[in-house]
Structures are given as C-alpha cells and as structure tokens.
C-alpha cells in the first residue's frame, strides 16, 4: 500500500519537473528526491500512519501531508527541495 502511494507521489513530482527515485529495501520503501541546491542532501520521503491516516513523512520525521492529498505534498516537497542554503 505504501509503495503505491509513493509511486503516485513520484509521478506527480515528475510532472512538476522534480526527479525522484523509488528505493525499495528489505525493511523500508522510500522516495529519494534530489535537492535543487547541490549543497543540500536529497530529501527522503516515506509513508506511515499518523493522526489516524497515512501520511507522507520527510527525512527527519516531519509530516508533509496526508497521502490522500498528493498535490499538497508535491507543493510542500517542491518548496523543501528548492530552498536556498542560509
């Protein structure tokens, strides 16, 4: 189930010109999203239950958006990977 949501997110990100790779390991599946600033590390997005529903979750455990809100997640991720280094 999580893989399907991550694949849907990957396709939506691709539609916005953001490159990502679906990584499947033995214990976790996640999207690795390239940062537009090469000095920043890629963003890793997973899915997990929170607040009674499935959420996309960022590299450091922050909730991005419910999995049912793909466009909202895409906007928030695009902002994260476009941010300038202070």
JOSULJO-V981753 format. One record per residue. N is the residue number from 0. SS is DSSP state (h for helix, s for strand, l for the rest). PHI is phi in radians with two decimals (NA if undefined). D_FIRST is the distance of its C-alpha to the first C-alpha in Angstrom with 1 decimal. Layout:
n:ss:phi:d_first
N:SS:PHI:D_FIRST
N:SS:PHI:D_FIRST
//
This chain:
n:ss:phi:d_first
0:l:NA:0.0
1:h:-1.09:3.8
2:h:-1.03:5.4
3:h:-1.07:5.3
4:h:-1.17:6.6
5:h:-1.16:8.9
6:h:-1.16:10.1
7:h:-1.09:11.0
8:h:-1.12:12.7
9:h:-1.02:14.4
10:h:-1.13:15.8
11:h:-1.17:17.1
12:h:-1.12:18.7
13:h:-1.04:20.3
14:h:-1.09:21.7
15:l:-1.72:23.4
16:l:1.45:24.8
17:l:-1.79:22.8
18:l:-1.49:21.9
19:s:-2.64:18.8
20:s:-2.20:17.3
21:s:-1.50:13.9
22:s:-1.88:14.8
23:s:-2.08:13.1
24:l:-1.89:15.1
25:l:-1.15:15.5
26:l:-2.08:14.2
27:l:-2.68:12.4
28:s:-2.13:10.7
29:s:-2.62:12.4
30:s:-1.75:14.2
31:s:-1.79:18.0
32:s:-1.99:19.9
33:l:-1.14:23.6
34:l:-1.48:26.1
35:l:-1.23:28.8
36:l:-1.75:31.3
37:l:-1.10:31.7
38:l:-1.37:33.0
39:l:-1.71:29.7
40:l:-1.31:26.8
41:l:-1.06:23.6
42:s:-1.49:20.9
43:s:-1.97:17.8
44:s:-2.06:14.7
45:s:-2.09:11.7
46:s:-2.12:9.3
47:s:-2.78:10.4
48:s:-1.26:11.7
49:s:-2.75:15.1
50:l:0.91:17.6
51:l:1.43:15.6
52:s:-2.64:12.5
53:s:-1.43:9.8
54:s:-2.11:12.0
55:s:-1.43:12.5
56:s:-2.21:15.0
57:l:-1.40:17.9
58:l:-0.90:19.8
59:l:-1.85:21.8
60:l:1.49:19.3
61:l:-1.38:20.2
62:s:-1.25:18.0
63:s:-1.63:17.8
64:s:-2.97:16.4
65:s:-1.05:13.8
66:l:-1.06:10.7
67:l:-1.35:12.3
68:l:-1.95:15.4
69:h:-1.02:14.8
70:h:-1.10:18.6
71:h:-1.12:19.5
72:h:-1.10:17.2
73:h:-1.07:18.8
74:h:-1.06:22.3
75:h:-1.18:21.9
76:h:-1.18:20.7
77:h:-1.01:23.5
78:h:-1.12:25.9
79:h:-1.06:24.9
80:h:-1.46:25.3
81:h:-1.77:28.5
82:l:-1.10:30.3
83:l:-1.39:33.6
84:l:-1.32:34.5
85:l:-1.15:37.1
//
